[in-house]
Amino acid sequence: MAPKFQMPFPSGQTWEGQTRENHSPKYSVDFNRAGDESDPVVAAAAGTVSRVENEGNRSYGRWVEIDHGGGWRTRYAHLSRQRVQAGEKVKMGDVIGNVGNTGGSSGAHLHFEQLHNGSAVKISFNGSQIKYFGTGRYTSRNSSGGGPDTAQGRIDTNGTPLTVRSGPGTSHKAVGQVADGAQVTIYCQTQGSTVTGTFGTSNLWDRIGSGRYVADVYVYTGSDGRVAPDC
């Protein structure tokens, strides 16, 4: 019996999945959404990492394969970064890599496959088959706990909403707000413009979603240093 696979993205995220008859292999799917490069990729089901490969600028580029038992495996290709090692056991929802544009990719996306006994099969999530052939929109129900390489934080602005930027700096476009006291998942951190806030002065910025950054000086994590990987 096949595992009850979920989408390879954190719960609640919506992605477009494209299938086509001339895809290789035929039943694979390419997942895209705006600003998706470096977004976290998570395990579609529990298992053991069976392969972690880097083919440079050819084929899959950086990719990961997970063995779920019973002849079932999943593959995640064109990654910008691999966050697991062969032989490592993972749970459903653990972060295994980041969306990228490596190998033969012509733009950032995730190439995803489900295989049974070595052959790619039509993909199902939560027991429902995705659309063949064409483009569908799918919302993840993956029970991700954020994975070992993310962190949780709480916005602390002494009452005012915090501006969310499209990049790590105040010169980047404002793309929304986060309420004071809101809990956020920090997927990665990077340097940007220097800001003075609740927790001092720093040039560290936290990515809390695709194309969504907030200044770390307004985020309480229980630590004065970095708590998540580099973006």
C-alpha positions as CSV (number, residue, x, y, z in Angstrom):
1,M,0.0,0.0,0.0
2,A,1.3,3.5,-0.9
3,P,2.1,5.9,1.9
4,K,-0.5,8.7,2.3
5,F,1.8,11.3,0.6
6,Q,1.3,15.0,1.2
7,M,2.6,17.9,-0.8
8,P,6.4,18.6,-0.5
9,F,5.7,22.0,1.1
10,P,4.7,23.3,4.5
11,S,1.0,23.1,5.4
12,G,-1.2,25.9,4.0
13,Q,1.0,26.9,1.1
14,T,-0.6,26.9,-2.4
15,W,1.4,26.0,-5.5
16,E,0.7,25.5,-9.2
17,G,1.6,22.0,-10.4
18,Q,2.2,21.4,-14.1
19,T,2.1,18.0,-15.7
20,R,2.7,17.3,-19.4
21,E,3.0,14.3,-21.7
22,N,6.5,15.1,-22.8
23,H,7.8,15.5,-19.3
24,S,10.7,13.2,-18.2
25,P,9.5,11.1,-16.5
26,K,6.0,11.4,-17.9
27,Y,4.2,11.4,-14.5
28,S,6.5,13.9,-12.7
29,V,5.2,17.4,-11.8
30,D,6.8,20.8,-11.7
31,F,5.7,23.1,-8.8
32,N,5.9,26.9,-9.1
33,R,4.7,30.0,-7.4
34,A,5.9,33.6,-7.4
35,G,9.2,34.3,-5.7
36,D,9.7,30.6,-4.8
37,E,13.5,30.4,-5.1
38,S,14.9,29.2,-1.7
39,D,11.4,28.3,-0.3
40,P,11.6,25.2,1.9
41,V,11.0,21.7,0.5
42,V,9.7,19.1,3.0
43,A,9.4,15.3,3.0
44,A,6.1,14.1,1.4
45,A,6.1,11.1,3.8
46,A,8.3,9.6,6.5
47,G,11.3,7.5,5.3
48,T,15.0,7.2,4.9
49,V,17.1,9.4,2.6
50,S,18.4,7.1,-0.1
51,R,20.2,9.5,-2.4
52,V,21.6,13.0,-2.2
53,E,23.1,13.9,-5.6
54,N,24.6,17.0,-7.4
55,E,24.7,16.8,-11.2
56,G,26.0,20.3,-11.6
57,N,24.3,22.1,-14.5
58,R,22.9,18.9,-16.0
59,S,19.6,17.0,-15.5
60,Y,18.2,17.2,-12.0
61,G,21.1,19.4,-10.6
62,R,20.9,19.1,-6.8
63,W,18.4,16.5,-5.8
64,V,17.2,14.2,-3.0
65,E,15.5,10.8,-3.0
66,I,13.6,9.3,0.0
67,D,12.8,5.6,0.4
68,H,9.4,5.2,2.1
69,G,9.4,1.4,2.1
70,G,7.3,-1.1,0.2
71,G,9.0,-0.1,-3.1
72,W,7.9,3.6,-2.7
73,R,10.3,6.5,-3.2
74,T,10.0,10.2,-3.9
75,R,12.4,12.6,-5.7
76,Y,12.9,16.3,-5.3
77,A,15.0,18.0,-8.0
78,H,16.6,21.3,-9.0
79,L,17.2,22.2,-5.4
80,S,19.4,25.2,-4.4
81,R,20.4,23.5,-1.2
82,Q,20.2,20.0,0.2
83,R,19.6,19.8,4.0
84,V,19.8,16.0,4.5
85,Q,22.4,13.2,4.1
86,A,22.0,9.7,2.7
87,G,20.9,7.3,5.4
88,E,19.2,10.0,7.5
89,K,15.7,9.2,8.7
90,V,13.1,11.9,8.1
91,K,9.5,12.5,9.3
92,M,6.7,13.8,7.1
93,G,7.2,17.6,6.9
94,D,10.9,17.7,7.8
95,V,12.8,20.2,5.7
96,I,15.0,18.4,3.2
97,G,16.1,21.2,0.9
98,N,15.2,24.5,-0.8
99,V,13.6,25.3,-4.2
100,G,16.2,26.2,-6.7
101,N,17.2,26.5,-10.4
102,T,20.0,24.0,-10.7
103,G,20.7,21.4,-13.4
104,G,18.8,21.7,-16.6
105,S,16.1,23.9,-15.1
106,S,15.1,27.1,-17.0
107,G,13.7,28.8,-13.9
108,A,13.3,28.2,-10.2
109,H,10.8,25.4,-9.4
110,L,10.6,22.0,-7.8
111,H,10.6,18.9,-9.9
112,F,8.8,16.1,-7.9
113,E,8.3,12.4,-8.6
114,Q,6.6,9.5,-6.8
115,L,8.1,6.1,-7.8
116,H,7.0,2.6,-7.2
117,N,9.4,-0.3,-7.8
118,G,11.7,2.1,-9.7
119,S,9.1,3.5,-12.1
120,A,7.4,7.0,-11.9
121,V,3.7,6.7,-11.2
122,K,0.8,9.2,-11.2
123,I,1.1,11.4,-8.2
124,S,-1.4,11.5,-5.4
125,F,-1.6,13.8,-2.3
126,N,-3.8,12.9,0.7
127,G,-5.2,10.1,-1.4
128,S,-6.3,12.2,-4.4
129,Q,-4.5,12.1,-7.8
130,I,-3.3,15.4,-9.2
131,K,-4.4,16.7,-12.6
132,Y,-3.0,14.9,-15.8
133,F,-2.2,16.6,-18.1
134,G,-2.2,20.3,-17.5
135,T,-1.9,22.8,-14.6
136,G,-3.6,22.5,-11.2
137,R,-3.6,24.5,-8.0
138,Y,-2.9,22.6,-4.8
139,T,-2.8,23.6,-1.1
140,S,-0.5,21.6,1.1
141,R,-1.9,19.6,4.1
142,N,1.6,18.4,5.0
143,S,1.8,18.1,8.8
144,S,5.1,20.0,8.9
145,G,6.5,21.0,12.2
146,G,8.8,23.4,10.4
147,G,11.7,20.9,10.3
148,P,15.0,21.0,12.1
149,D,16.4,24.0,10.2
150,T,13.7,26.5,10.8
151,A,12.9,28.5,14.0
152,Q,9.9,30.0,15.6
153,G,9.6,33.6,16.7
154,R,7.2,36.1,18.1
155,I,6.8,39.7,16.7
156,D,7.4,42.3,19.4
157,T,6.9,45.9,18.4
158,N,5.2,47.3,21.6
159,G,1.8,47.4,19.9
160,T,2.3,48.6,16.3
161,P,2.1,46.3,13.2
162,L,5.4,45.3,11.7
163,T,6.0,46.1,8.0
164,V,6.9,43.1,5.9
165,R,9.3,43.7,3.0
166,S,9.9,41.9,-0.3
167,G,13.6,41.8,0.5
168,P,16.0,42.2,3.4
169,G,16.0,45.9,3.8
170,T,13.9,49.0,4.3
171,S,14.5,50.0,0.7
172,H,12.5,47.0,-0.5
173,K,8.8,47.2,-1.3
174,A,6.3,46.8,1.6
175,V,4.2,43.7,1.0
176,G,2.1,43.6,4.1
177,Q,2.1,43.7,7.9
178,V,2.4,41.3,10.8
179,A,0.6,42.1,14.0
180,D,2.4,42.6,17.3
181,G,2.5,39.3,19.2
182,A,2.0,37.2,16.1
183,Q,3.9,33.9,15.9
184,V,6.1,33.4,12.7
185,T,8.2,30.7,11.2
186,I,11.7,31.8,10.3
187,Y,12.9,29.8,7.3
188,C,16.3,31.5,6.9
189,Q,18.2,34.6,7.8
190,T,20.3,37.1,5.8
191,Q,22.0,40.5,6.1
192,G,20.4,43.6,4.9
193,S,20.0,47.2,6.0
194,T,20.7,48.1,9.6
195,V,17.6,48.7,11.8
196,T,17.1,49.7,15.4
197,G,14.2,48.1,17.1
198,T,12.9,46.4,20.2
199,F,15.9,44.1,20.6
200,G,18.7,46.6,19.7
201,T,20.4,47.4,16.4
202,S,21.2,44.8,13.7
203,N,21.4,44.2,10.0
204,L,19.9,40.7,10.3
205,W,16.6,40.0,8.5
206,D,14.3,37.0,8.8
207,R,12.5,35.4,5.8
208,I,9.0,34.4,7.1
209,G,7.6,33.3,3.7
210,S,8.1,33.5,0.0
211,G,9.4,37.1,-0.7
212,R,8.5,38.1,2.9
213,Y,11.1,39.6,5.2
214,V,11.1,41.3,8.6
215,A,13.8,42.9,10.6
216,D,15.1,40.5,13.2
217,V,15.3,43.2,15.9
218,Y,11.5,43.0,16.2
219,V,11.4,39.2,16.5
220,Y,11.8,37.4,19.8
221,T,13.3,34.0,19.4
222,G,15.0,33.5,22.8
223,S,18.4,33.9,21.3
224,D,20.6,36.9,20.5
225,G,22.3,35.2,17.5
226,R,21.2,33.4,14.4
227,V,18.5,30.8,14.8
228,A,18.0,29.6,11.2
229,P,20.2,28.9,8.1
230,D,21.5,31.5,5.7
231,C,19.1,32.5,2.9
